Amino acid sequence: MQVGTRVAVYLTTILAFVGVLTAPANADTEKPPPGISAEAWRTRPAFPVFAASADPYVCFTGHIQDYGWQAVDCSNDGDWAMAGTEGLSLRLEAVLIVAGNTGGHTCAEAHGQDYGWQGLRCEYDAREFAIGTTGQFRRMEAFRFGHTTRWSCNNAHGQNYRWQKEDCVGPGQTRMAGTTNQQLRLEAATATIL
């Protein structure tokens, strides 16, 4: 690692620790994840960075039909992180996720139009990742969410069924919310890490 890179990492760590830095969690990553267009990856919103002593949190931002990325929503405000919309009949196409202060890996997977289950994706704290697709006009239909060392909870709102029953699973498990094999669009996804 070059000296300049070490200094930048050190300063970023200090600023993140005191809670004053807001930036993409892995801004150094130029290559978009599978299914996410280069333009969508370049224009993704920045996630807030919270102090290291804070409770566990997860943040979502959704990529919405005809809208693009929405504002970031985090679970540290006493409510669950949410991506998507209610009552607008808009498809949720992708969810960008970052978690912090969990001490493990946050995992998620999308099930969508024409591609089925995408494959489980997991990341360490403060590393963002995405599920679903952008630039392909495909609806997410369901998603799985979980954590390797903590309890996690999730729920979905979709076409013709509104909000489902929220539920939680233990460490090392994922829970599905939404529907499969019904061609129904997922309109909103919500989750928290306990």
TORDO-813441 format. One record per atom (N, C-alpha, C): residue number from 0; residue in three letters; atom name; x, y, z. Coordinates in steps of 0.02 Angstrom, whole numbers, padded with zeros to 5 digits. Atoms other than C-alpha are relative to their C-alpha. Layout:
// residues N
[NUM,'ALA','CA',[X,Y,Z]];
...
***
This chain:
// residues 194
[0,'MET','N',[00042,-00059,00000]];
[0,'MET','CA',[00000,00000,00000]];
[0,'MET','C',[00045,00062,00000]];
[1,'GLN','N',[-00041,-00061,00005]];
[1,'GLN','CA',[00071,00170,-00048]];
[1,'GLN','C',[-00014,00045,00060]];
[2,'VAL','N',[00006,-00044,-00058]];
[2,'VAL','CA',[00099,00304,00084]];
[2,'VAL','C',[-00062,00044,-00007]];
[3,'GLY','N',[00058,-00043,00010]];
[3,'GLY','CA',[-00034,00419,00008]];
[3,'GLY','C',[-00065,-00037,00013]];
[4,'THR','N',[00060,00041,-00011]];
[4,'THR','CA',[-00162,00278,00010]];
[4,'THR','C',[-00008,-00014,00074]];
[5,'ARG','N',[00004,00013,-00072]];
[5,'ARG','CA',[-00119,00236,00192]];
[5,'ARG','C',[-00025,00061,00038]];
[6,'VAL','N',[00021,-00062,-00032]];
[6,'VAL','CA',[-00141,00418,00243]];
[6,'VAL','C',[-00075,00011,-00013]];
[7,'ALA','N',[00071,-00010,00016]];
[7,'ALA','CA',[-00310,00428,00153]];
[7,'ALA','C',[-00043,-00049,00039]];
[8,'VAL','N',[00037,00050,-00038]];
[8,'VAL','CA',[-00369,00267,00235]];
[8,'VAL','C',[-00002,00019,00074]];
[9,'TYR','N',[-00004,-00020,-00070]];
[9,'TYR','CA',[-00310,00328,00406]];
[9,'TYR','C',[-00048,00059,00013]];
[10,'LEU','N',[00044,-00058,-00010]];
[10,'LEU','CA',[-00399,00497,00387]];
[10,'LEU','C',[-00073,-00019,-00008]];
[11,'THR','N',[00068,00023,00009]];
[11,'THR','CA',[-00556,00413,00321]];
[11,'THR','C',[-00025,-00037,00062]];
[12,'THR','N',[00018,00038,-00060]];
[12,'THR','CA',[-00556,00296,00471]];
[12,'THR','C',[-00013,00047,00059]];
[13,'ILE','N',[00009,-00048,-00055]];
[13,'ILE','CA',[-00536,00440,00594]];
[13,'ILE','C',[-00065,00039,-00010]];
[14,'LEU','N',[00061,-00038,00013]];
[14,'LEU','CA',[-00674,00543,00511]];
[14,'LEU','C',[-00062,-00044,00009]];
[15,'ALA','N',[00057,00045,-00008]];
[15,'ALA','CA',[-00789,00392,00505]];
[15,'ALA','C',[-00013,-00014,00074]];
[16,'PHE','N',[00007,00015,-00071]];
[16,'PHE','CA',[-00755,00354,00688]];
[16,'PHE','C',[-00036,00056,00037]];
[17,'VAL','N',[00033,-00056,-00034]];
[17,'VAL','CA',[-00808,00528,00743]];
[17,'VAL','C',[-00066,00018,-00032]];
[18,'GLY','N',[00067,-00008,00029]];
[18,'GLY','CA',[-00960,00519,00629]];
[18,'GLY','C',[-00010,00060,-00044]];
[19,'VAL','N',[00008,-00059,00042]];
[19,'VAL','CA',[-00925,00666,00515]];
[19,'VAL','C',[00007,-00014,-00074]];
[20,'LEU','N',[-00012,00015,00070]];
[20,'LEU','CA',[-00890,00576,00353]];
[20,'LEU','C',[-00062,-00031,-00031]];
[21,'THR','N',[00054,00030,00038]];
[21,'THR','CA',[-01025,00539,00226]];
[21,'THR','C',[00027,-00011,-00070]];
[22,'ALA','N',[-00026,00017,00065]];
[22,'ALA','CA',[-00969,00448,00069]];
[22,'ALA','C',[-00021,-00071,-00017]];
[23,'PRO','N',[00013,00070,00016]];
[23,'PRO','CA',[-01001,00289,-00028]];
[23,'PRO','C',[00047,-00044,00041]];
[24,'ALA','N',[-00038,00043,-00046]];
[24,'ALA','CA',[-00943,00148,00086]];
[24,'ALA','C',[00062,-00029,-00034]];
[25,'ASN','N',[-00060,00023,00036]];
[25,'ASN','CA',[-00824,00083,-00048]];
[25,'ASN','C',[00008,00042,-00063]];
[26,'ALA','N',[-00007,-00047,00055]];
[26,'ALA','CA',[-00797,00236,-00154]];
[26,'ALA','C',[00058,-00016,-00045]];
[27,'ASP','N',[-00057,00018,00040]];
[27,'ASP','CA',[-00634,00163,-00215]];
[27,'ASP','C',[-00017,-00054,-00052]];
[28,'THR','N',[00021,00054,00045]];
[28,'THR','CA',[-00730,00025,-00306]];
[28,'THR','C',[-00033,00031,-00061]];
[29,'GLU','N',[00027,-00029,00061]];
[29,'GLU','CA',[-00759,00080,-00486]];
[29,'GLU','C',[-00044,-00048,-00039]];
[30,'LYS','N',[00037,00050,00038]];
[30,'LYS','CA',[-00829,-00082,-00554]];
[30,'LYS','C',[-00067,-00014,00034]];
[31,'PRO','N',[00065,00013,-00031]];
[31,'PRO','CA',[-01017,-00102,-00525]];
[31,'PRO','C',[-00010,-00075,00012]];
[32,'PRO','N',[00016,00070,-00012]];
[32,'PRO','CA',[-01084,-00264,-00451]];
[32,'PRO','C',[-00041,-00029,-00057]];
[33,'PRO','N',[00040,00031,00053]];
[33,'PRO','CA',[-01168,-00390,-00567]];
[33,'PRO','C',[-00073,00025,00001]];
[34,'GLY','N',[00069,-00023,00007]];
[34,'GLY','CA',[-01336,-00326,-00631]];
[34,'GLY','C',[-00009,00075,00007]];
[35,'ILE','N',[00006,-00073,-00010]];
[35,'ILE','CA',[-01301,-00143,-00588]];
[35,'ILE','C',[00039,00035,-00055]];
[36,'SER','N',[-00032,-00035,00056]];
[36,'SER','CA',[-01263,-00027,-00733]];
[36,'SER','C',[00055,00046,00027]];
[37,'ALA','N',[-00055,-00045,-00018]];
[37,'ALA','CA',[-01105,00079,-00731]];
[37,'ALA','C',[-00026,00069,00019]];
[38,'GLU','N',[00030,-00065,-00015]];
[38,'GLU','CA',[-01211,00237,-00732]];
[38,'GLU','C',[-00034,00000,00068]];
[39,'ALA','N',[00033,00005,-00065]];
[39,'ALA','CA',[-01317,00180,-00585]];
[39,'ALA','C',[00051,-00005,00056]];
[40,'TRP','N',[-00051,00006,-00051]];
[40,'TRP','CA',[-01161,00132,-00488]];
[40,'TRP','C',[00035,00067,00012]];
[41,'ARG','N',[-00034,-00065,-00005]];
[41,'ARG','CA',[-01078,00299,-00525]];
[41,'ARG','C',[-00044,00052,00035]];
[42,'THR','N',[00045,-00051,-00027]];
[42,'THR','CA',[-01233,00398,-00471]];
[42,'THR','C',[-00035,-00022,00065]];
[43,'ARG','N',[00032,00023,-00062]];
[43,'ARG','CA',[-01277,00297,-00315]];
[43,'ARG','C',[00009,00052,00055]];
[44,'PRO','N',[-00006,-00049,-00054]];
[44,'PRO','CA',[-01310,00401,-00160]];
[44,'PRO','C',[00052,-00022,00051]];
[45,'ALA','N',[-00049,00014,-00053]];
[45,'ALA','CA',[-01184,00413,-00019]];
[45,'ALA','C',[-00037,-00024,00063]];
[46,'PHE','N',[00026,00023,-00064]];
[46,'PHE','CA',[-01218,00317,00141]];
[46,'PHE','C',[00031,00040,00056]];
[47,'PRO','N',[-00030,-00032,-00058]];
[47,'PRO','CA',[-01196,00403,00308]];
[47,'PRO','C',[00046,-00049,00036]];
[48,'VAL','N',[-00045,00042,-00040]];
[48,'VAL','CA',[-01057,00338,00420]];
[48,'VAL','C',[-00012,00019,00072]];
[49,'PHE','N',[00016,-00012,-00070]];
[49,'PHE','CA',[-01100,00320,00604]];
[49,'PHE','C',[00060,-00018,00044]];
[50,'ALA','N',[-00055,00014,-00047]];
[50,'ALA','CA',[-00984,00314,00755]];
[50,'ALA','C',[00004,-00074,00015]];
[51,'ALA','N',[-00012,00071,-00010]];
[51,'ALA','CA',[-00907,00145,00791]];
[51,'ALA','C',[-00034,-00027,00063]];
[52,'SER','N',[00031,00023,-00062]];
[52,'SER','CA',[-00988,00138,00965]];
[52,'SER','C',[-00076,-00005,-00005]];
[53,'ALA','N',[00073,00001,00009]];
[53,'ALA','CA',[-01165,00150,00895]];
[53,'ALA','C',[-00027,-00072,-00004]];
[54,'ASP','N',[00033,00065,00007]];
[54,'ASP','CA',[-01290,00006,00891]];
[54,'ASP','C',[00006,-00024,-00072]];
[55,'PRO','N',[-00001,00025,00069]];
[55,'PRO','CA',[-01297,-00108,00739]];
[55,'PRO','C',[-00052,00037,-00042]];
[56,'TYR','N',[00048,-00032,00046]];
[56,'TYR','CA',[-01382,-00030,00588]];
[56,'TYR','C',[00008,-00030,-00069]];
[57,'VAL','N',[-00003,00015,00072]];
[57,'VAL','CA',[-01423,-00066,00407]];
[57,'VAL','C',[-00033,00058,-00036]];
[58,'CYS','N',[00028,-00054,00041]];
[58,'CYS','CA',[-01457,00063,00272]];
[58,'CYS','C',[-00018,-00029,-00069]];
[59,'PHE','N',[00024,00020,00066]];
[59,'PHE','CA',[-01554,00037,00110]];
[59,'PHE','C',[-00009,00063,-00042]];
[60,'THR','N',[00026,-00048,00049]];
[60,'THR','CA',[-01580,00141,-00046]];
[60,'THR','C',[-00024,-00042,-00058]];
[61,'GLY','N',[00030,00038,00055]];
[61,'GLY','CA',[-01692,00078,-00184]];
[61,'GLY','C',[00008,00034,-00067]];
[62,'HIS','N',[00002,-00025,00068]];
[62,'HIS','CA',[-01680,00097,-00371]];
[62,'HIS','C',[-00071,-00014,-00025]];
[63,'ILE','N',[00072,00003,00013]];
[63,'ILE','CA',[-01859,00133,-00423]];
[63,'ILE','C',[-00015,00014,-00073]];
[64,'GLN','N',[00025,-00011,00069]];
[64,'GLN','CA',[-01948,00122,-00591]];
[64,'GLN','C',[-00014,00074,-00012]];
[65,'ASP','N',[00011,-00069,00022]];
[65,'ASP','CA',[-01949,00292,-00680]];
[65,'ASP','C',[00030,00053,00047]];
[66,'TYR','N',[-00025,-00048,-00049]];
[66,'TYR','CA',[-01857,00372,-00534]];
[66,'TYR','C',[00076,-00006,00009]];
[67,'GLY','N',[-00071,00010,-00016]];
[67,'GLY','CA',[-01685,00296,-00507]];
[67,'GLY','C',[00009,-00010,00074]];
[68,'TRP','N',[-00015,00009,-00071]];
[68,'TRP','CA',[-01602,00295,-00336]];
[68,'TRP','C',[-00040,00049,00042]];
[69,'GLN','N',[00034,-00043,-00048]];
[69,'GLN','CA',[-01701,00363,-00191]];
[69,'GLN','C',[00047,00017,00058]];
[70,'ALA','N',[-00041,-00018,-00057]];
[70,'ALA','CA',[-01635,00438,-00029]];
[70,'ALA','C',[00014,-00060,00044]];
[71,'VAL','N',[-00020,00054,-00045]];
[71,'VAL','CA',[-01545,00326,00094]];
[71,'VAL','C',[-00044,00000,00063]];
[72,'ASP','N',[00039,00008,-00062]];
[72,'ASP','CA',[-01647,00259,00241]];
[72,'ASP','C',[00035,-00052,00044]];
[73,'CYS','N',[-00037,00044,-00045]];
[73,'CYS','CA',[-01564,00180,00393]];
[73,'CYS','C',[-00043,-00021,00059]];
[74,'SER','N',[00037,00027,-00056]];
[74,'SER','CA',[-01625,00076,00538]];
[74,'SER','C',[00019,00030,00068]];
[75,'ASN','N',[-00022,-00028,-00064]];
[75,'ASN','CA',[-01538,00181,00671]];
[75,'ASN','C',[-00046,00055,00026]];
[76,'ASP','N',[00047,-00052,-00021]];
[76,'ASP','CA',[-01687,00300,00685]];
[76,'ASP','C',[-00059,-00029,00039]];
[77,'GLY','N',[00054,00032,-00036]];
[77,'GLY','CA',[-01795,00176,00782]];
[77,'GLY','C',[-00048,-00037,-00045]];
[78,'ASP','N',[00041,00035,00048]];
[78,'ASP','CA',[-01873,00107,00624]];
[78,'ASP','C',[00045,-00042,-00045]];
[79,'TRP','N',[-00039,00042,00045]];
[79,'TRP','CA',[-01817,-00020,00495]];
[79,'TRP','C',[00023,00040,-00061]];
[80,'ALA','N',[-00022,-00029,00063]];
[80,'ALA','CA',[-01718,00027,00340]];
[80,'ALA','C',[-00051,-00019,-00054]];
[81,'MET','N',[00049,00014,00053]];
[81,'MET','CA',[-01834,00040,00189]];
[81,'MET','C',[00024,00026,-00067]];
[82,'ALA','N',[-00011,-00020,00069]];
[82,'ALA','CA',[-01812,00046,00002]];
[82,'ALA','C',[-00065,-00012,-00038]];
[83,'GLY','N',[00060,00009,00040]];
[83,'GLY','CA',[-01955,00072,-00119]];
[83,'GLY','C',[-00054,00049,00018]];
[84,'THR','N',[00057,-00045,-00008]];
[84,'THR','CA',[-02126,00152,-00118]];
[84,'THR','C',[-00063,-00040,00019]];
[85,'GLU','N',[00065,00029,-00015]];
[85,'GLU','CA',[-02303,00118,-00057]];
[85,'GLU','C',[-00054,00039,-00038]];
[86,'GLY','N',[00058,-00031,00031]];
[86,'GLY','CA',[-02462,00153,-00155]];
[86,'GLY','C',[00012,00035,-00066]];
[87,'LEU','N',[-00015,-00033,00063]];
[87,'LEU','CA',[-02376,00213,-00315]];
[87,'LEU','C',[00003,-00049,-00059]];
[88,'SER','N',[-00003,00053,00052]];
[88,'SER','CA',[-02376,00047,-00412]];
[88,'SER','C',[00064,00003,-00041]];
[89,'LEU','N',[-00065,-00003,00033]];
[89,'LEU','CA',[-02190,00067,-00452]];
[89,'LEU','C',[00041,-00060,00020]];
[90,'ARG','N',[-00041,00059,-00016]];
[90,'ARG','CA',[-02073,-00081,-00464]];
[90,'ARG','C',[00066,00020,00033]];
[91,'LEU','N',[-00066,-00005,-00030]];
[91,'LEU','CA',[-01922,-00094,-00351]];
[91,'LEU','C',[00046,-00042,-00043]];
[92,'GLU','N',[-00044,00036,00046]];
[92,'GLU','CA',[-01779,-00142,-00467]];
[92,'GLU','C',[00065,-00024,00033]];
[93,'ALA','N',[-00062,00018,-00034]];
[93,'ALA','CA',[-01627,-00147,-00352]];
[93,'ALA','C',[00001,00032,00069]];
[94,'VAL','N',[-00010,-00028,-00067]];
[94,'VAL','CA',[-01577,-00116,-00172]];
[94,'VAL','C',[00075,00002,00013]];
[95,'LEU','N',[-00069,-00010,-00020]];
[95,'LEU','CA',[-01409,-00046,-00118]];
[95,'LEU','C',[00001,-00003,00076]];
[96,'ILE','N',[00001,00015,-00071]];
[96,'ILE','CA',[-01364,-00103,00058]];
[96,'ILE','C',[00069,00012,00031]];
[97,'VAL','N',[-00061,-00003,-00040]];
[97,'VAL','CA',[-01233,-00060,00189]];
[97,'VAL','C',[-00021,-00007,00073]];
[98,'ALA','N',[00014,00008,-00071]];
[98,'ALA','CA',[-01228,-00111,00372]];
[98,'ALA','C',[00062,00020,00039]];
[99,'GLY','N',[-00057,-00018,-00042]];
[99,'GLY','CA',[-01119,-00061,00517]];
[99,'GLY','C',[-00010,-00021,00072]];
[100,'ASN','N',[-00001,00017,-00071]];
[100,'ASN','CA',[-01073,-00104,00695]];
[100,'ASN','C',[-00033,-00067,00014]];
[101,'THR','N',[00032,00065,-00009]];
[101,'THR','CA',[-01132,-00283,00672]];
[101,'THR','C',[00050,-00055,00017]];
[102,'GLY','N',[-00050,00050,-00015]];
[102,'GLY','CA',[-00969,-00378,00687]];
[102,'GLY','C',[-00005,-00064,-00042]];
[103,'GLY','N',[00007,00059,00043]];
[103,'GLY','CA',[-01012,-00496,00544]];
[103,'GLY','C',[-00014,00021,-00071]];
[104,'HIS','N',[00018,-00012,00069]];
[104,'HIS','CA',[-01076,-00508,00367]];
[104,'HIS','C',[-00076,00009,-00006]];
[105,'THR','N',[00070,-00008,00019]];
[105,'THR','CA',[-01242,-00441,00304]];
[105,'THR','C',[-00009,-00032,-00068]];
[106,'CYS','N',[00011,00038,00062]];
[106,'CYS','CA',[-01316,-00549,00166]];
[106,'CYS','C',[-00069,00014,-00028]];
[107,'ALA','N',[00064,-00010,00033]];
[107,'ALA','CA',[-01453,-00522,00039]];
[107,'ALA','C',[00002,-00031,-00070]];
[108,'GLU','N',[00007,00029,00066]];
[108,'GLU','CA',[-01516,-00595,-00124]];
[108,'GLU','C',[-00066,00023,-00030]];
[109,'ALA','N',[00061,-00020,00035]];
[109,'ALA','CA',[-01643,-00537,-00253]];
[109,'ALA','C',[-00026,-00056,-00044]];
[110,'HIS','N',[00033,00042,00050]];
[110,'HIS','CA',[-01768,-00639,-00351]];
[110,'HIS','C',[-00037,00048,-00045]];
[111,'GLY','N',[00029,-00048,00045]];
[111,'GLY','CA',[-01823,-00548,-00506]];
[111,'GLY','C',[-00025,-00028,-00065]];
[112,'GLN','N',[00029,00015,00066]];
[112,'GLN','CA',[-01910,-00548,-00672]];
[112,'GLN','C',[00054,-00026,-00047]];
[113,'ASP','N',[-00043,00032,00050]];
[113,'ASP','CA',[-01823,-00663,-00797]];
[113,'ASP','C',[00066,-00028,00026]];
[114,'TYR','N',[-00064,00026,-00024]];
[114,'TYR','CA',[-01673,-00701,-00686]];
[114,'TYR','C',[-00006,-00045,00061]];
[115,'GLY','N',[00008,00042,-00059]];
[115,'GLY','CA',[-01744,-00792,-00534]];
[115,'GLY','C',[00043,00023,00057]];
[116,'TRP','N',[-00045,-00018,-00054]];
[116,'TRP','CA',[-01631,-00798,-00382]];
[116,'TRP','C',[00069,00017,-00027]];
[117,'GLN','N',[-00064,-00026,00025]];
[117,'GLN','CA',[-01472,-00699,-00412]];
[117,'GLN','C',[00061,-00033,00030]];
[118,'GLY','N',[-00058,00025,-00038]];
[118,'GLY','CA',[-01360,-00784,-00286]];
[118,'GLY','C',[00011,00044,00060]];
[119,'LEU','N',[-00008,-00037,-00063]];
[119,'LEU','CA',[-01329,-00733,-00106]];
[119,'LEU','C',[00064,00042,-00002]];
[120,'ARG','N',[-00057,-00046,-00004]];
[120,'ARG','CA',[-01214,-00583,-00085]];
[120,'ARG','C',[00007,00023,00073]];
[121,'CYS','N',[-00013,-00019,-00070]];
[121,'CYS','CA',[-01132,-00542,00082]];
[121,'CYS','C',[00058,00049,00001]];
[122,'GLU','N',[-00054,-00048,-00009]];
[122,'GLU','CA',[-01022,-00400,00141]];
[122,'GLU','C',[00012,00014,00073]];
[123,'TYR','N',[-00019,-00022,-00067]];
[123,'TYR','CA',[-00928,-00346,00297]];
[123,'TYR','C',[-00033,00068,00014]];
[124,'ASP','N',[00023,-00066,-00020]];
[124,'ASP','CA',[-00980,-00191,00394]];
[124,'ASP','C',[00033,00054,-00043]];
[125,'ALA','N',[-00023,-00059,00036]];
[125,'ALA','CA',[-00962,-00026,00300]];
[125,'ALA','C',[00018,-00013,-00073]];
[126,'ARG','N',[-00012,00015,00071]];
[126,'ARG','CA',[-00950,-00112,00130]];
[126,'ARG','C',[-00068,-00007,-00034]];
[127,'GLU','N',[00065,00003,00034]];
[127,'GLU','CA',[-01098,-00076,00016]];
[127,'GLU','C',[-00001,-00055,-00053]];
[128,'PHE','N',[00011,00049,00053]];
[128,'PHE','CA',[-01169,-00205,-00102]];
[128,'PHE','C',[-00071,00008,-00026]];
[129,'ALA','N',[00065,-00009,00031]];
[129,'ALA','CA',[-01318,-00215,-00217]];
[129,'ALA','C',[-00030,-00067,-00021]];
[130,'ILE','N',[00038,00057,00026]];
[130,'ILE','CA',[-01452,-00342,-00263]];
[130,'ILE','C',[-00051,00027,-00050]];
[131,'GLY','N',[00046,-00022,00052]];
[131,'GLY','CA',[-01569,-00334,-00412]];
[131,'GLY','C',[00037,00023,-00061]];
[132,'THR','N',[-00029,-00025,00062]];
[132,'THR','CA',[-01537,-00247,-00577]];
[132,'THR','C',[-00020,00073,-00011]];
[133,'THR','N',[00018,-00067,00022]];
[133,'THR','CA',[-01535,-00072,-00650]];
[133,'THR','C',[00009,00003,-00076]];
[134,'GLY','N',[-00007,-00010,00072]];
[134,'GLY','CA',[-01555,-00014,-00830]];
[134,'GLY','C',[-00028,-00057,-00042]];
[135,'GLN','N',[00027,00057,00036]];
[135,'GLN','CA',[-01646,-00175,-00878]];
[135,'GLN','C',[-00076,-00003,00004]];
[136,'PHE','N',[00073,-00004,-00006]];
[136,'PHE','CA',[-01826,-00128,-00831]];
[136,'PHE','C',[-00031,-00064,00026]];
[137,'ARG','N',[00024,00063,-00030]];
[137,'ARG','CA',[-01847,-00286,-00727]];
[137,'ARG','C',[-00020,00012,00072]];
[138,'ARG','N',[00024,-00008,-00069]];
[138,'ARG','CA',[-01945,-00297,-00567]];
[138,'ARG','C',[00034,-00051,00046]];
[139,'MET','N',[-00015,00048,-00053]];
[139,'MET','CA',[-01881,-00374,-00408]];
[139,'MET','C',[-00067,-00029,00021]];
[140,'GLU','N',[00062,00033,-00021]];
[140,'GLU','CA',[-02010,-00500,-00348]];
[140,'GLU','C',[00004,-00022,00073]];
[141,'ALA','N',[-00011,00021,-00069]];
[141,'ALA','CA',[-01935,-00558,-00182]];
[141,'ALA','C',[00072,00014,00018]];
[142,'PHE','N',[-00070,-00006,-00022]];
[142,'PHE','CA',[-01779,-00540,-00076]];
[142,'PHE','C',[00009,-00039,00064]];
[143,'ARG','N',[-00020,00034,-00061]];
[143,'ARG','CA',[-01689,-00639,00057]];
[143,'ARG','C',[00047,00048,00037]];
[144,'PHE','N',[-00042,-00043,-00040]];
[144,'PHE','CA',[-01602,-00550,00200]];
[144,'PHE','C',[00021,-00037,00063]];
[145,'GLY','N',[-00023,00032,-00061]];
[145,'GLY','CA',[-01496,-00610,00345]];
[145,'GLY','C',[00068,00026,00021]];
[146,'HIS','N',[-00064,-00020,-00027]];
[146,'HIS','CA',[-01339,-00591,00448]];
[146,'HIS','C',[00036,-00061,00028]];
[147,'THR','N',[-00038,00059,-00021]];
[147,'THR','CA',[-01199,-00710,00494]];
[147,'THR','C',[00004,-00009,00076]];
[148,'THR','N',[-00010,00006,-00072]];
[148,'THR','CA',[-01188,-00670,00681]];
[148,'THR','C',[-00056,00031,00042]];
[149,'ARG','N',[00054,-00034,-00036]];
[149,'ARG','CA',[-01348,-00576,00727]];
[149,'ARG','C',[-00068,-00020,-00026]];
[150,'TRP','N',[00069,00008,00023]];
[150,'TRP','CA',[-01535,-00592,00718]];
[150,'TRP','C',[-00015,00056,-00049]];
[151,'SER','N',[00020,-00050,00050]];
[151,'SER','CA',[-01611,-00501,00570]];
[151,'SER','C',[-00074,-00010,-00016]];
[152,'CYS','N',[00071,00001,00015]];
[152,'CYS','CA',[-01787,-00458,00516]];
[152,'CYS','C',[-00011,00034,-00068]];
[153,'ASN','N',[00017,-00034,00063]];
[153,'ASN','CA',[-01865,-00413,00348]];
[153,'ASN','C',[-00073,-00008,-00017]];
[154,'ASN','N',[00069,00000,00022]];
[154,'ASN','CA',[-02029,-00381,00261]];
[154,'ASN','C',[-00003,00029,-00070]];
[155,'ALA','N',[00008,-00025,00069]];
[155,'ALA','CA',[-02096,-00338,00088]];
[155,'ALA','C',[-00071,00026,-00011]];
[156,'HIS','N',[00064,-00028,00023]];
[156,'HIS','CA',[-02235,-00237,00009]];
[156,'HIS','C',[00000,-00010,-00075]];
[157,'GLY','N',[00000,00014,00072]];
[157,'GLY','CA',[-02290,-00290,-00164]];
[157,'GLY','C',[-00068,00007,-00032]];
[158,'GLN','N',[00060,-00004,00042]];
[158,'GLN','CA',[-02416,-00287,-00302]];
[158,'GLN','C',[-00052,-00051,00023]];
[159,'ASN','N',[00058,00040,-00019]];
[159,'ASN','CA',[-02586,-00355,-00245]];
[159,'ASN','C',[00002,-00028,00070]];
[160,'TYR','N',[00000,00028,-00068]];
[160,'TYR','CA',[-02530,-00403,-00069]];
[160,'TYR','C',[00020,00049,00055]];
[161,'ARG','N',[-00021,-00050,-00049]];
[161,'ARG','CA',[-02471,-00245,00019]];
[161,'ARG','C',[00055,-00026,00045]];
[162,'TRP','N',[-00053,00024,-00045]];
[162,'TRP','CA',[-02362,-00276,00173]];
[162,'TRP','C',[-00015,-00071,00022]];
[163,'GLN','N',[00005,00068,-00027]];
[163,'GLN','CA',[-02330,-00456,00221]];
[163,'GLN','C',[00011,00002,00075]];
[164,'LYS','N',[-00014,00005,-00072]];
[164,'LYS','CA',[-02306,-00517,00399]];
[164,'LYS','C',[00076,00004,00010]];
[165,'GLU','N',[-00071,-00005,-00014]];
[165,'GLU','CA',[-02137,-00461,00465]];
[165,'GLU','C',[00021,-00057,00046]];
[166,'ASP','N',[-00026,00055,-00041]];
[166,'ASP','CA',[-02028,-00595,00543]];
[166,'ASP','C',[00076,00006,00004]];
[167,'CYS','N',[-00072,-00002,-00012]];
[167,'CYS','CA',[-01851,-00624,00605]];
[167,'CYS','C',[00029,-00071,-00003]];
[168,'VAL','N',[-00037,00063,00000]];
[168,'VAL','CA',[-01720,-00762,00588]];
[168,'VAL','C',[00064,00009,00039]];
[169,'GLY','N',[-00061,00000,-00040]];
[169,'GLY','CA',[-01568,-00809,00690]];
[169,'GLY','C',[00063,00008,-00042]];
[170,'PRO','N',[-00065,-00006,00035]];
[170,'PRO','CA',[-01384,-00791,00648]];
[170,'PRO','C',[00011,-00056,-00050]];
[171,'GLY','N',[-00016,00049,00052]];
[171,'GLY','CA',[-01327,-00879,00490]];
[171,'GLY','C',[-00058,-00020,-00044]];
[172,'GLN','N',[00059,00017,00040]];
[172,'GLN','CA',[-01502,-00885,00416]];
[172,'GLN','C',[-00022,00061,-00041]];
[173,'THR','N',[00032,-00053,00038]];
[173,'THR','CA',[-01593,-00784,00283]];
[173,'THR','C',[-00074,-00013,-00001]];
[174,'ARG','N',[00073,00005,00004]];
[174,'ARG','CA',[-01778,-00749,00270]];
[174,'ARG','C',[-00023,00031,-00065]];
[175,'MET','N',[00028,-00026,00062]];
[175,'MET','CA',[-01875,-00725,00110]];
[175,'MET','C',[-00062,00043,00014]];
[176,'ALA','N',[00060,-00042,-00001]];
[176,'ALA','CA',[-02002,-00585,00089]];
[176,'ALA','C',[-00016,00016,-00073]];
[177,'GLY','N',[00022,-00010,00069]];
[177,'GLY','CA',[-02104,-00554,-00069]];
[177,'GLY','C',[-00030,-00065,-00026]];
[178,'THR','N',[00029,00060,00031]];
[178,'THR','CA',[-02165,-00685,-00192]];
[178,'THR','C',[00044,-00024,-00057]];
[179,'THR','N',[-00033,00029,00059]];
[179,'THR','CA',[-02094,-00802,-00324]];
[179,'THR','C',[-00052,-00036,-00041]];
[180,'ASN','N',[00044,00036,00047]];
[180,'ASN','CA',[-02177,-00880,-00477]];
[180,'ASN','C',[-00070,00028,-00004]];
[181,'GLN','N',[00065,-00032,00006]];
[181,'GLN','CA',[-02321,-00756,-00470]];
[181,'GLN','C',[00002,00062,-00045]];
[182,'GLN','N',[-00009,-00058,00043]];
[182,'GLN','CA',[-02252,-00617,-00582]];
[182,'GLN','C',[-00027,00065,00032]];
[183,'LEU','N',[00022,-00060,-00036]];
[183,'LEU','CA',[-02291,-00486,-00449]];
[183,'LEU','C',[00061,00043,00018]];
[184,'ARG','N',[-00056,-00045,-00014]];
[184,'ARG','CA',[-02180,-00334,-00427]];
[184,'ARG','C',[00008,00012,00075]];
[185,'LEU','N',[-00017,-00023,-00068]];
[185,'LEU','CA',[-02094,-00298,-00262]];
[185,'LEU','C',[00000,00076,-00004]];
[186,'GLU','N',[00003,-00073,00001]];
[186,'GLU','CA',[-02132,-00117,-00221]];
[186,'GLU','C',[00041,00031,00056]];
[187,'ALA','N',[-00040,-00024,-00055]];
[187,'ALA','CA',[-02042,-00097,-00055]];
[187,'ALA','C',[00030,-00058,00038]];
[188,'ALA','N',[-00035,00050,-00040]];
[188,'ALA','CA',[-01918,-00193,00051]];
[188,'ALA','C',[00024,00034,00064]];
[189,'THR','N',[-00021,-00029,-00064]];
[189,'THR','CA',[-01878,-00164,00234]];
[189,'THR','C',[00036,-00053,00041]];
[190,'ALA','N',[-00039,00047,-00041]];
[190,'ALA','CA',[-01755,-00242,00357]];
[190,'ALA','C',[00033,00036,00058]];
[191,'THR','N',[-00039,-00025,-00057]];
[191,'THR','CA',[-01662,-00222,00520]];
[191,'THR','C',[00046,-00056,00024]];
[192,'ILE','N',[-00046,00047,-00031]];
[192,'ILE','CA',[-01518,-00306,00611]];
[192,'ILE','C',[-00001,00014,00075]];
[193,'LEU','N',[00008,-00008,-00073]];
[193,'LEU','CA',[-01538,-00336,00798]];
[193,'LEU','C',[00066,-00012,00036]];
***
